[in-house]
Structures are given as C-alpha cells and as structure tokens.
Amino acid sequence: MIDLHAHVLPGIDDGAKSVSESLEMLSDAFSQGVRTCAGTPHMVLHKDNALELFLERREESVSMLRAGMEESTLPLPELCLGAEVFLDHDIHELPGVEKLCISETPYMLIELPFTRYNPYWSEWVYSLTLKGILPVIAHIERYAAAERILADFSGMPVFFQLNASLVSSFRGKRFFKKLLSAEVPCLFSSDMHNTKNRKCEMQKAFHLLFIMEVLHKKVMNKIFWNIEMIL
C-alpha cells in the first residue's frame, strides 16, 4: 500500500514532533503493509514568499528524517514528498504551485476550509485542473457539507481521499457506502499525526474493506488504495 496523506515529517506542523517520533510512525505504518508513505505537511498560501519558505522548511525536515532513516535498523517504507495545501481563491495564480504536488506527479492534496460552505470552492479547484493539476480532496468525510461538495465537484477530474479510520465507525461506513453507490473516485490514506490518538490505521481499514468485498462484491475495484492505481 501507499499512504498518500501522512504528517510524518518532524517539526514542521502538528504531526511528528521529532525524528524519533517520525521513525516510530513510519515503522508502525510498515508493519501494517504501507511500503511508500507521502509526507504531506500543512501548507497555507497567504504570504508572498510562503511557497519558497515552505519548501525550505520541508527540505530541512526531510533531510533530518532521511538521516534518521539511514541510521535506523527498523523496516521502514520509502518516503516521498507532497503537501496538504489549504484551498485559497488565488492558489492557481501562484508561480510554482505545481511544486506542491506529490512526488512529481500531477496529484495535489487539497484541504478545504472548515468554515461555512462556499459555492466558489469548485471554481477554485477547477482553476487548478486547468493548470494540469489533479486535486485530491483531503478527508472528504470531515466536512459538514461533504455531500454538497461531492455534488458541486462532480464531473471534474478530482479524487476524494478518505481517512482509514473512517471505516471503524457506523457513520463512516454509512458515508463510505454512499460513495460506493455513487461510484465516486476515492482513495484511503492514514492522515496520521502520531502513534496515539491519530495513528496509522491502514491495515484495519484494509481488513474491514476486504470483508465488505467478500460480503457485497465489487467493493475493492471501486476504490483506489494508492496513487499507483490512479497514475
């Protein structure tokens, strides 16, 4: 499996606080079957030099982590880079915004505002697609207006990311079944921030979905487990 959304880079956002914590998170992910993990720290584009500063901070963080990975004897997944980019009205106008895509692919992880629904969100996302970027909307299940978002984004080359922890709850399973019935292009990722209350649950999600496949058929072929399957 490839984990497309994980806050494993140390000291850059509200995820891992140290290299040792990053290694612990990555080791746990590997034990659950994750073989490639995308480090996707939060990115907010509100200031003129925000992109350059973010890329510098990300490089410093990943350099520390890679050094720790080389010294570690733990089995760890490969690391690739991206960002969880906060959606803004003029994001498509930013020179070099494509540098925030995941591992030189056209896929960009986008976080929508948790404020009141804005009907212009779909236009902002559409503007990104005109630049050749393929948005992946982060943790779609967390938005109060999720169903309206799905409706407004319908027909666009957009994917929807679900947190693996979703399938552990009744509400989550019900929401996921709605996506399946609507044939919404979606993928599962961990969105892990630590090894305690926001840990990797990819294996648990995979097992539950495998059971759903056995019972209901044609489940696994309607979801994308990793970015390789949508390249």
C-alpha positions in Angstrom: 0.0 0.0 0.0 0.9 3.6 -0.5 -0.1 6.1 2.1 -0.9 9.3 0.3 -1.5 11.6 3.3 0.7 11.5 6.4 2.1 14.1 8.7 5.4 12.2 9.4 7.9 15.0 8.7 9.4 16.1 12.0 8.9 19.6 13.5 7.1 21.2 10.5 3.4 21.1 11.5 1.0 19.4 14.0 2.4 16.0 13.1 5.6 14.3 14.3 7.5 16.5 16.8 10.8 14.7 16.4 12.8 12.3 14.2 12.3 9.5 16.7 8.5 10.0 16.6 8.6 10.1 12.8 10.5 6.8 12.8 8.0 5.2 15.2 5.1 6.3 12.9 6.8 5.0 9.8 7.7 1.7 11.4 4.1 1.2 12.5 2.9 2.0 9.0 5.3 -0.5 7.5 4.0 -3.2 9.9 0.6 -2.5 8.5 1.6 -3.1 4.9 2.5 0.5 3.8 5.5 0.4 1.5 5.6 4.1 0.4 4.5 7.0 2.6 3.9 10.6 1.4 5.0 13.3 3.8 2.3 15.9 3.4 2.7 18.8 5.9 0.1 21.5 6.0 0.7 24.4 3.6 -1.2 27.8 3.7 -0.5 30.2 0.8 -1.3 33.6 2.2 2.1 35.4 2.0 4.3 36.4 -0.9 7.2 34.1 -0.1 5.1 31.4 1.5 5.9 28.8 -1.1 9.6 29.3 -1.0 9.7 29.3 2.8 7.6 26.2 3.0 9.8 24.3 0.5 12.9 25.3 2.5 11.4 24.2 5.8 10.2 20.9 4.2 13.6 20.2 2.9 15.2 20.8 6.3 12.7 18.5 7.9 13.0 15.7 5.4 16.8 15.9 5.5 16.7 15.2 9.2 14.3 12.4 8.8 16.2 10.7 5.9 19.4 10.9 8.1 17.5 9.2 10.9 16.1 6.6 8.4 19.6 5.7 7.2 20.8 5.1 10.8 17.7 3.1 11.8 17.6 -0.6 11.7 13.8 -0.7 11.6 12.0 -1.7 8.4 10.5 1.5 7.0 8.5 2.5 4.0 10.0 4.6 1.3 9.4 8.3 1.7 8.0 10.7 -0.9 7.0 14.3 -0.6 3.9 16.5 -1.1 1.8 18.9 0.9 -1.7 19.3 2.3 -2.5 22.5 0.6 -5.2 24.8 2.0 -7.5 25.9 -0.7 -7.5 29.6 -1.4 -9.2 31.7 -4.1 -6.0 32.6 -6.0 -4.0 29.5 -5.4 -3.9 28.7 -9.1 -2.1 32.0 -9.9 0.9 31.2 -7.7 4.0 30.7 -9.7 5.4 27.2 -9.0 2.4 25.9 -7.2 2.9 22.6 -9.0 5.9 22.0 -6.8 3.4 21.1 -4.0 2.2 18.1 -6.0 3.0 14.6 -4.7 6.4 13.3 -5.8 6.4 15.0 -9.2 3.0 13.6 -10.2 0.1 15.9 -11.1 -1.7 14.9 -7.9 -2.1 17.6 -5.3 -3.6 17.0 -1.8 -6.1 19.9 -1.1 -7.7 20.7 2.2 -10.9 22.7 2.1 -11.8 25.3 4.7 -13.8 24.0 7.6 -15.9 27.2 7.6 -19.3 27.7 6.1 -19.7 26.2 2.6 -18.5 28.4 -0.2 -20.0 27.8 -3.7 -16.9 29.1 -5.3 -14.7 26.3 -3.9 -15.5 24.2 -7.0 -14.3 27.1 -9.2 -11.1 27.4 -7.3 -10.4 23.7 -7.6 -11.4 23.8 -11.3 -8.8 26.5 -11.9 -6.1 24.1 -10.6 -7.2 21.5 -13.1 -6.7 24.0 -15.9 -3.0 24.0 -15.0 -2.8 20.3 -15.3 -3.1 19.6 -11.6 -5.3 16.8 -10.4 -6.7 17.7 -7.0 -7.2 15.1 -4.3 -9.6 16.5 -1.7 -8.3 15.5 1.7 -10.5 13.7 4.3 -13.8 14.4 2.5 -15.7 12.8 5.3 -14.7 15.5 7.8 -16.6 18.4 6.1 -20.1 19.2 7.2 -21.1 19.9 3.6 -19.4 16.8 2.2 -22.4 15.7 0.1 -22.8 19.2 -1.4 -19.0 19.2 -2.2 -19.3 15.9 -3.9 -22.2 17.2 -6.0 -20.5 20.5 -7.0 -17.2 18.8 -7.9 -19.0 16.2 -10.0 -17.6 15.9 -13.5 -14.2 17.4 -12.7 -11.0 15.3 -12.7 -10.9 15.3 -8.9 -10.3 12.4 -6.4 -11.5 12.2 -2.8 -9.3 11.0 0.0 -10.9 9.2 2.9 -9.1 8.7 6.3 -8.6 5.0 7.0 -10.2 5.5 10.5 -13.5 6.2 8.7 -14.5 2.6 8.3 -14.2 2.0 12.1 -17.4 3.9 12.8 -21.0 3.3 11.9 -21.3 6.8 10.5 -18.1 6.4 8.5 -19.2 3.1 7.0 -22.6 4.6 6.0 -20.8 7.5 4.3 -18.4 5.2 2.5 -21.3 3.1 1.2 -22.9 6.3 -0.3 -19.6 7.0 -2.1 -19.6 3.4 -3.4 -23.1 3.6 -4.7 -22.4 6.9 -6.4 -19.1 5.5 -7.9 -17.1 8.4 -6.5 -13.4 8.1 -7.3 -11.8 7.8 -3.8 -8.8 6.5 -2.1 -7.8 5.7 1.5 -4.9 7.2 3.4 -4.0 7.4 7.1 -3.7 11.2 7.7 -1.6 10.0 10.7 -0.2 12.7 13.0 1.2 10.5 15.8 1.1 7.0 17.2 -1.5 7.7 19.9 -4.8 9.3 19.0 -4.2 9.9 15.3 -2.2 6.9 14.2 -2.0 4.8 11.1 -5.0 2.5 10.6 -4.4 1.4 7.1 -4.3 -2.3 7.9 -7.5 -2.1 9.9 -9.3 -0.3 7.1 -8.0 -2.8 4.5 -9.2 -5.8 6.5 -12.7 -4.3 7.0 -13.0 -3.4 3.3 -11.8 -6.9 2.4 -14.7 -8.3 4.5 -17.1 -5.9 2.7 -15.7 -7.2 -0.6 -16.5 -10.8 0.4 -20.0 -9.9 1.6 -21.0 -7.4 -1.0 -18.7 -7.9 -4.0 -17.2 -5.2 -6.3 -16.0 -3.0 -3.4 -12.3 -3.0 -3.8 -12.4 -2.2 -7.6 -14.3 0.9 -6.8 -11.7 2.4 -4.5 -8.1 3.3 -5.1 -5.7 2.2 -2.4 -2.8 4.1 -3.5 -1.6 6.7 -6.1 0.0 4.0 -8.3 -3.5 2.8 -9.2 -4.6 6.2 -10.5 -1.4 7.2 -12.4 
